[in-house]
Amino acid sequence: MSQPETALLAALDEGDLAAAWRATELATPGWAALGRACLGDLPNASRAADEATAEDLGPARLARGLVALGRGDTEGALIELDAAAHANAATVRARAHLVAANALLDRDGPADGSAAVGRLAEARALIDAGLGSLRPSLRLALARARAVTGDVSGAIEDALAVETDARASGHAALRAHSLVVLAELESRRGNELAARRHELAAVEVYEALALTLPPTQRELFWHDPTRRRARLRASSTTDRRTAAQAGLDERILRLFDLTKRLAREHDLDRLLERITDAAVDLTGAERGFVLLPDAEGSLEPRLVRAAGTGPDDPSVAFSRSIAEAVQIDGAPIVTVDARDDRRLSEYLSVHKLMLKSVACVPIRGRSGVAGVLYLEHRVRRGRFAEEDLELLLAFSDQAAVALENAALVSALAQRTRELEASNAELERAKAETERLLTAREGELDEARAELQRTRSELHRRHERRGMIGRSEAMRRVFVVLDRVCESEVPVVIHGESGTGKELIARAIHFGGPRAKGPFVAVNCAAIPEGLLESELFGHVRGAFTGADRDRKGMMERASGGTLFLDEVGDMPMKMQVDLLRVLQDGRVRPVGADDELSVDVRIVAASNKKLEALVASGAFREDLFYRLDVVEIRVPPLRDRHGDVPLLAEHILGQIAEQEGRPRKRLSRDAMLRLESYSWPGNVRQLEHVLLHACVMTPAEVIEAEDLGLDHAGEPRSAPRAPVAAAPAPAEVAQNFDEYKDVEKQRILAALEAHHWNRARAARALGVPRRTFYRRLKEHGIL
């Protein structure tokens, strides 16, 4: 990055908005777009992003994501942020993951929390690798994600720590952001007064920051969605203090006190008693019920409490219809008069029990509705108000947490008793225990090794440059790849044509210390022998006919980076001698030049032929072989990569859809089975061509097996198909059409019999497309 771009990022991280504006004016279009988007100038940010070049496309895509968020287009923003997450600059990738995680947490959909955690894991790996200035922002995003999992108190502690550090260091922008997060977390916990206080404090800090900007830029500052939402909430006429002035503050304090008591109680029976008593006390209900599902899922009263008088009476009737409706829908029901309420008037139990005021709220656990809190008053109408509903919902959430904790404690106690009994049994069977323990330790070691491999893959996915695979063969390649990336030793890549040898070479370059240097690839088999020397070492003007100007060779252009020699086994013998000299001396002499040039090149070579065999036959120099073959990576053919074909197919179909601008097509089950059973002599390249042909030629959204255009010439990787029972051979060749049809019918019947009348398998065994096979069945009257 240039000086203006470095200054821009530093100003944004330090919260110096005026300096960020100045650096934006000097930066390239892509980085200027990012600066303007962060500062709220969304229209100009979008225009600057459109002018970005390939060198600064990463920050431009990040800027487009911020602009889309500012306009409320979360889906479009996530698409742009996914593209920015693959940028060359680590700081752009880390910021893209952070912005995407916060956008997912704002959307708060069913699967958004898990997706946000994945993005934050990617951001953490990049930040831990040397982007410490983004650590506070990461911590705030992690606090939000922690709250989604239910640990709101822990999330608030983390956000308060960031706010305290920001206040101590004078980082105003970070402090304002942490106050906004604190307001969100306090609101999630139900403490609206504290949330309001944090929002007002955040807006005060934002307003002070806006004053540091030129007057023409101050209004743009508030276009940022986070700042805009904070300003709107702070200026809203619905002040959260109104609730406190209306008398809720005392009840909220009582709720907090009750919550503390619930948290300290772990005995289930006493906990149910406290929950019911507290609900009746908070609302003034006549009776309260805690209804929990039994083994069959039917709601049954675990505790019934009459307000003020009377012992528990488990046989007391309640409106099961109302309770079951709340259990199924997960939505509370509050009614002024149940008999006049259209929602409840059809319930027979409402009229039978002569119910008037009813409040029924779900007790929501982590896995869904864990029970129902049912309150009623059969004498007074309108006993429960909206304030009671909000209070009951907050109370039921805390009750759910307390019930889950009590269940966990009970399970832990039961487990402890079981362990004690197991220990006594283990004392009586020590030898058997030692044997089992040894076996379990071996399984644990394998699980740890597998976990370590998985973590390693997750942390290095961005270094593999599009390589996809989960088979054991590819995992071994990835392990070797991770080891050689950090060194600069020469590497030889062996593999069949189409297996992705150049992808491996690029991953070695971009994952190692020379990633910022050039990557130059040359196919030794594609360049004529007379031109190969000039291509590799360059030439000076007048060196030969047609050399009208000096030209740098690939060795010189790759200096400071990596030179990839594809099909090195086809290199002429003279060039092998010259290449060996360059590897020994680190100097090249362009064709026709008098002086030599120093070069610093890492050599990565590839060949689809075994270099050892070429050395043995005299076609490849032995000394050059030992210079190149320091580390060898063997890329497995696709037929040996069990389980990788479905992953590769889905990835290729996505790429085709994106390149063609068409909806993504899917593979049917039979088509996927056909792909997996094929031997793929052309490897991944052949798979790409087959899928591209199918996408172009198939009008339907689903690609069938016959659309792939694959015959049965390729040997399947899996076990051979079950033999088809041969039909009785005719005594002589069919002499007419009727005899031919009869022979065909016998062959079909034999195939169906051999495959237990599975039509799809029988068709595959006969080598007949399924549609044609079904037509033959109808013609012969078999089905």
N, C-alpha and C positions, 0 to 999 in steps of 0.2 A: 504494500500500500504506500501511496505517496504521502508527503507531509500534510497536505490539507485533509486527507481522509483520516490519517492518524489523529490529527487535532480534532476532527469532528467527533470521532468515537470517544476520545478522552473527554471532550466537553459534555457530551451526552451522558457518559458514565458519572461525571462529577456534578451534573446538574447545572452547569454554567450555560444557560440558554443563549445569552448574548454572544458568547464565544462560538457556540454551535451555529448560530445564524451566520456569523462571519465566515466560518470554515465551510459552510454549505455553499456560499457564493464562489468559492475557489475550487470545489471538488468536481470530479468528473460527473456526467449526468446520472449514472446509477447511484453513486454515493450521495449526490445532491438530492436525489429523490428520497433516499432513506432519511437524510437529515430533515427534509421538509415534512415528510410523513410523521416523524417523531415529534416535530414541533407544531403539528396541527395544520400545516399549509397543504391540505389534501389535493385541491385542484392542480396546483403547480407541481406537487409531488408526482401526480399521475402523468403529467406532460413530460416531466424530466425522465420518468421511468421509460416512456416510449422512445426516448432518444438514446437510451443506454446502448453501449456496445457489448460485444461478447465478453470483453475483459471484466466489465462490472455488471454483468447480468444478474449475479447473485444478490447484491444489495438492491437492485431494481425490482426483482421478484419479491424480496422482503418488503419493499416499499409498497408494491401493489397489494400485498396482503394486508398491510396496515390501512391503506386507503379503503379496501373492501370492508374491513371491520368498522371503519368510521362511517361507512354507508349502510351498515347493518347486514351485509352479505357475508354471513359466516361461512357458508359452503365455498363460495368463491375465494374467500380469504384462505381457507385451509388448503385449497389446491395450490395457490401461489406460495404459501408457506412451505408446503411439501417440496416444491421445486427449489425454493431457497435453501432448504435443508441439505441440498446436495451441492451447494456452492463450494468453490475452492477454499475460500477464507473460512477458517474455523470460527471466527467471531460472528460471521453471518449465519453459519449453521446453528450455533448456540442460541443466538437471538431468535432465529426462526422457530426453534423448538420451544423456547420460552413463550413467545407470542402465541403459538398454536395451542400450547397447554392452557394458557389463560383464557383463550377463546373457547376451548372445550369446556372449561370450568364455568364460564359465563353461561354457556348454552345449557349445561346441567341436564343432559339427556340420560337415558338409561345406561348407555355404554360409554358416555363421554368421560366419566371419571377414570375408568380404566385406560382409555386412550390417552388422557392427559398424563397419567402416571408414566406411560411408556415414553411420551415426549420428554418428560422431565428427566427420565433416566438417561436419554440421549444427551440432553443439555448438561447434566451433571458430569458425564464422562468428558465432554469437551471442556467444561469449566475447570474441572480438576486437572486437566492437562496444561493449564496455564492462562486461564481467563478469569483471574481472581476478581476483577472489577465487577463481574456479573454475579458474584456469589450472593450478595444481598437480595437481588431480584429473584434468584433461584430459591432462596430460602422462603421468600414471601409466597411464591407459587407453590412450593411444597406445603406450606402452612394451609393454603386453600385446599389442596388435594387431601391433606390430612383431615380437614373438617368434613369433607365429603364422606370419608370412611367412618365418621361418627366421633372422632376424637377432637371435638371443638375446643375443649379447654387446652389441650396440648398445642393446637394450632394458634390459639390466642397468645400463649406464652412465647412461641417462636416469633410471631409478628411483633409483639411488644419488645422483644430483644432487638429486632431490626430497627424499630422506631427509636429505641433508646440510643443505639449506636449512631443512628443518623442525626439525632438531635445533638449528641456530644461532638460529632465531627462537623456539624454545620452543613450537612448535605440536605438542602431543603427539598429537592425533588424526590429523593428517596424517602424522606420523612413523610411527605404528603402521600406518596404511594402507600406506605405502610399504614398510615391513618385510614386510608380508604379501605384497605384490606381488613383492618381492625373493625371498622364499622360494619363491614359485611359479616365478619365472624360473630360479632356481638349480636347482630340482628338474627343470625342463624340460631344463636343460643337463646334468643328471646329477650335479651337485655336491650330494649329499644332506646332507653335513656342514654346508655353508654354509646350505642351506635350513633345517636344524634350528635352527641358531644364530639365523637371522632370525626364525623362528617363536617361539622362546622370548623373544627381545627384544620382539617385538610384543605378546605376552601380558603381559609385565611392564608395558609402557606402558599397555595396556588396563586392567590391574588398578589402576594408579595413577589412571587416569581414573575408573574406577568408584567409587573412594573419595571423589571429589568430589561424588558424588550422595547424596541422602538414602538411608538404609538401605532404605526400602521400594522404591526405584527401582533398586537395584543389580542385582538378579537380572534385571529386565527388560532391563537394558543388554546382557546376553549373549544376548538373543533375536535380535539382528541376525545374519543368516546368515554374514556375513564374520567377525564377531567369534566367533560360535559355532564355525565351522570351525577358526579359529586356535586356540581354546582346546582343542578336542578333539584336534587334532594334537599340540599341545604336551604334553597330559596322556596321550597314547597310550603304552602299555607297549612298543610296537615302536619303540624309540628308534633313530634313524638311526646313532647312534654304535656300535650293536651290530655293524653291518657292518664298521666300521673295526676294532673289537676282534677280529673274526673273521679278520682278515688281508687285508681288501680294500684297505686304505689304500695299501699298497705297489703293488698292481696298478693302482689308480686313478691313482697318480702316474705309473706307466709309461704308462698310457693317455693321460694328458695330454701326456706327452713325445712319444709317438708321434703324437698329433694335431697337435702343433706341427710335427713333421717332415713330416707329410702336407701341411699347409697351405703349406709352403715349396716343395714339389715340384710342378712344372707339366708335366714331360715325362711323357706317358701311360705309356710302357713302364716307366720307372723307378718311377712311382707305383704301378703294378700290382705290381711286385716288392716295394715297401715294404709295401703292404697285405697281401700274402700272407705275407711273412716275419713281420710284426707279429702277424697272426692266429695263425699257428702258434706263435710265441713266447709269446703271451698264454695259450694254452690247452693247450700241450703236445701238439698233435695230431701224428699221424704224417705226414699230408699235408694240404696246403691248396690250394684251387682258387679262382680268381676267374673266374666264368662270366658272360659278357656276351652279349646277343642279337646275332645276325648280321643281315644285311639282310632275311632271311625271318622273323626273330623267334625262331629256334631258338638255344638256349643252346649256346655253344661256349667251351672253356677258353682264356682269354687268357693265363693264367699258372698253372703247376702247380709247387708247391714241396714237396719232401720234407724233413722236419725233420732238420736236422743234416748230411745227406749228399746227394750226388747232384745233378747239374745239372737244369735244367728239362727236362721231357719232355712236350710237348704231346699226345702220343698216349696218355698214361695214361688208362685207363678210369675212369669214375665212374658213380654211380647217377643216370642222367638222370631217372628217374621221381621221385626225391626232389627234385632240383633244380627240375624243372618244376612240381611241386606247390607248392613255396615261391614260385616265380615267379608262378603263377596266383593263389594264395590270399593272398599277401603276408604270411603268418604263418610264424614260424620252426618248425623241426622239430628236436628234440633227443631222442635215444633212447639207452637204456642198452645194449640189444642189438637191432640192427635185425632180425635173423632171427626174434626172438621177439615183436617189436612188432606188434600186430594192424593198426596203421595201415600198416605197411610190408611185412608178410609176403607180400603178394601181388605185390610188385615182383620180377620175375625177376632184375633186376640186383643186388638185395641178396644173393640166394643165390649168384649167379654170382661176385660179388666177395668173398664171405664177410665181409661187413661186420659189425662189432660196434658200436662207438661212432660215432655220426654227429651232427654239429651243422651245420645248414644255415640261414642267416639271409638275409633279403632285404636288398639294398642299395637303400634307398628314396630316390629323387630327388624333385624337385618335381612331376614329371608322373606319378609312379607308381614301380613297381619297375624300377630301371635295370639290375639284375643280381643275382647270387647269390654269397654267400661260403660255400663248401662246405668243411667240415673233417671228417676221418674218422680212425679208428684201427681197423685190422683185427685187432688182437691183443687189446687190453684192452677189457673191458666197463666201462660206467659211467665212461668217461673224462671226459665233460662233465657238469657240475653246473648247477643253476639259476643260481649266481653267474656261471658262464661265459656263460650265455645273456644275462643282463642286460649283462654286460661286452661281449659280442659285438654285441648290438643297439646299444649306445652307440657302439661302434667302427665298425659298419657305417654308422650315420648320418653319422659324421664322414668315413668313406671316400666316401660318396655325395657329400658336399659337395666333397671334394677332387677327385673325378672330374669333377663338374660344372665346377669351377673350371678344371681342366686342359683340359676340352673347350672352355670359353670362351676360354682363353688360346690354344689351338690354332686355334680359329676366328678369333680376333683376328689371329693371325700370318698365317693364310691370307688373311684380308681385307686385311691390310697389303700382302701380296705382290700381291694383285689390284689394290689401289689404286695401287701403284707402277707396275704394268703399264698401268693406266688412265691414269695421269699421263703416261706416255710416249706413249700413243696420243693423249691430249688435246693434247700439244705439236704433234703432226702434224696435228691438225684443230681449230685454235683457233677458227676462225670458227663451226664447227658447235657447238662447246662453248659459246660465248657465247650462241648462239641457244637452246640447251637450258637453259642456266643462267637466262636471262631467263624462259623458260616455267616452270621449276621455282620460281623466286622468286615468280611470280604465283600458282602453286598453293599455295605455302607461306603467302603472305599471306591467301589465301582460307581455308586451314585454320586459321590463327591467328584470323582474324575469326570463323569458325564456333566455334572453341574458346572464344573470349571470350564469344560469345553464349550458348553452353551453360553456361559457368561463371556468367554473370550470371543465367540462369534458375534454376540450382541454388541460388544464394545468396538468391534473392528469391522462392522458391516460396511461402513462408509469407505473403508480402505480396499474393498474387494472389487470395486468398480464393475458392478453388474454381474459378478459371478454368483450363480444360484445353485444350491445343492445341499442336501442334508444326508446323503448317502455316506456310508463309512469310507468309501473310496475318496470322495471329495473332502471329507473331514480330514483325512490324512494329508491331502494336498494343502488344505488351509493351515494345518499345524506347521508344515514345512514352510509355507509362505510367510507365516507370522514370524518365523525365526530368521529368515533371510532378509526380510524387509529392512531391518535396522542395521544390517551390515552392508558392505560394498563389494563382497566377493563376487566373482563371475558365476553365472548360473546357466545351466543348459536345461531346456525344457523339451522333453520328449513326449510325443503324442501323435495320434492319427490326425489326418486333415479334418478340420472342422470341429475340433475339440475345444478350441478357445485358448490356444497357446499365447496369442498376442494379449488377450485379457490378463493372463497370468503375468506377462511381462509388464504390462501397465500397472498392475497392482503392486508389483515389486518396486517400480519406480515411484509411484505416487504415495506409497506407504513408507518410503524410506527417507533418508536424510537429503536425497537429491530431488525431492518432490518439486522444489521451486525451479529446478533447472529444466532444460529441454528434454523431451522424449522423442527420439528419432528412430523410425523403423525403416528397414531396407530388406527387400526380398531378394536374396542372393540368387535364386533360381529364375527370377523374372527379368534380370538385367543382363544384356549380352556381355560376354566375357570382355570384349574390347572396350566397353563403357564402364565396367564395374570399378576399375581403378580410379577413373575420373570421378565417379559417383561417390566413392568412399573417401578419397583423399583430396579431391578438387583439382583444379588446374589453373594455370595462369594464361593470360592472353597470348595467343600465337603458339601455344603448345602443340596444336595440331590443327588440321584444316577444320574450319568452322568454330574454333575457339576465339571468338571476337571479343571476349571480356573475361576478366578473372571470375572464378566461381569457387565458392567454398564447398568443400567436401562434407559428407555427412559426419565424418569424424570430428571435424572442426565445429560444425553446427551443434553437435551433441556434447561438446566440451562443457563440463560442469553438470552434466546430466547423464542420461542413459542412452546407449545405442543398442537397438534390438536387431539382431541378425537372424532373420527368418530363413528357414531352410539352409542353414549354414553348411550342411553336408554336401550341397551342390556347388559350393564355392570352388572356382578353379584352383589348381595347385599353386600357380604363381601368386595369386592373391592370398593364399594361405601363408606363403612365406612373408609377404609384406605385412599382413595382419599380425603375424607372430612378432615381427620386429617392432611394430607399434606397441603391442602389449608389453614388450620387454623394455623399450626405451621411453614410451610415453611421448613420442614425437612422430610427426608425419611430414612428408615432403610432397606438396602438390605436384601434379604432372607438369613438367617443364620448368619447375622452380629450382632456384639454386639453394635456398635456405629452407631449413626445417622449422616446423611450428610445434610448440608444446601443446599437448591436449591432455585433458583429465576426463576420461570417459569410463563409465561402468559398462561392461559388456554383458548383455543377456542374449543368449543364442537359443534357437529352437530348431528342431528337426523332426521330421516324421520317419526318418531312418535311424537305425542304431549306429551311433558314431563308432562304437567299438568294432562293429563289423566292417565299417568303412576303413578304419585304421588297419584292421587285419588284411583287407584286400588291397591296401596301398592307395586307396582313393582319398584318404584324409591323413594329414601329417600327425604323427604320434605326439610330437612336442606341442603342437597347437592344441591337440585334444586335452593334454594334461593342463594346459594354460586355461582352457575354457571350462573344463568339467570339474570345477571345484565343488559345486553343489548341483545335484541332479534332481529335477522335479519331473515325475512321470504323470502326465494328465491321463486319467482313465477314459476309455471310449464310453460313449453313452450307453452301450449295451451292458456295461459293468457297473453303471451308477443306479443301482436298484432304488426305486422310490423317487428319483429326481425328475422323471419325465412329466408327472402331473404338475410339479412346481414350475418347470421350464415352460410347459405348454400354457399355463395361466399367465405367466409373465410375458410370453411372446404375444399372446392374444391381446393383452393390455397395451403393449407397445404398438401393435398393428392398429388397434382402435384409435389410439392417440395420434398416430401418424396420418391415418386416413381420415380422421375427423368423423368417424362413424360410431354407432353404438357397439359396445363390446359383445362379441359372440361367445357362446358357451359350447362346450363339448358334451355330447351325450355320454351315457355310461358305456355303451358299446364302443363309441369312438375312442374314449379314454383307454378301454381295454385293448383296442387295436393298437394304439400308440405304445402302450406298455409292452405288448407282446412282440413288437417289431424289433429287429436287430440293429437298425440304423447304421448301415455302413458309412453313410456320410455324416454321422454324429449330429451335433447341435445345429450345424449349418443346414443339414438336410431337414431336420425338424422344423426350422424356421421357414424353409421354402414350402414344405408340405402344408403348414398352417396358413401361410400367406395365400397359397393357391386355394385352399378351402374357403378362406374368408372372402376372396374375390369372387369365386365361382358359386358360392352357396348363397341363395337369396334369403333363406330362413335364418332366424336368430340362433338356432341350435344346429351344430355341425354333427351329422351322423357319420357312422363308420364308413359307409360307402362314399361319402363326400371327400374322404381323405385321399383317395386315389392310390392307396397302398395295396399292392398285391401280396401274395404269400411267399414271395421269393426270399424275403429276409428270414433268417433263422430266429425263432423266438428265444428270449433270454430264459424264460421260465421252463419248467418241466414240459416235455412234449405232451401234446393233447392225447386224450384217451383214444386208442385205435377204434376206428369205425368198423363195425362188423361188415364184411364184404357181402354184397348181394350174390346170390348164386350166379355164376357166370353162364351166359347162354351157350348153348352148344355150338352156335355159329354166330357170326356177325349179323346184326339186325338187317333184314333185307328190305324193310319198308318202314313207313312212319309209325304205324301202330306198334310194331315190335320195338322200335326205339322208345316210344312212350312207356311201354310196359317195363323195359329195362330201367328207364329213369325212375319210375315209380318204385321199383324194388330197391334201388339205391337210396332213395329218400326214406323209405320205411326202415332200412337197415341203419341209416344214420340216426333217425329218431330213436330207434330201439337202443342204440349204443349210448345215447346221451339222455336216456330216461325221459324221452319226449320233450326235452328242452329245445324249442324251435331255434332260438338264437344260436345255441352251441352247435346244433346240427347244421345250420346254414354255414357257420364258420368252418366246420369240419369239411364240408363239401366245397368250400371256396365260392359260395354263391351269395350275392348280396341279399340282405334280409327281405327286401321288398320283392325281389324276383322269387325267392324261396317261398314266400307266402302265396304268390300267384300260382306257383306250381302245386302247392297244397290244395288250393281251390280247384285247379284244373283236374287233378287226379281224384278229388273227392275224399281226401284223407281227413281233412278237418272241416 
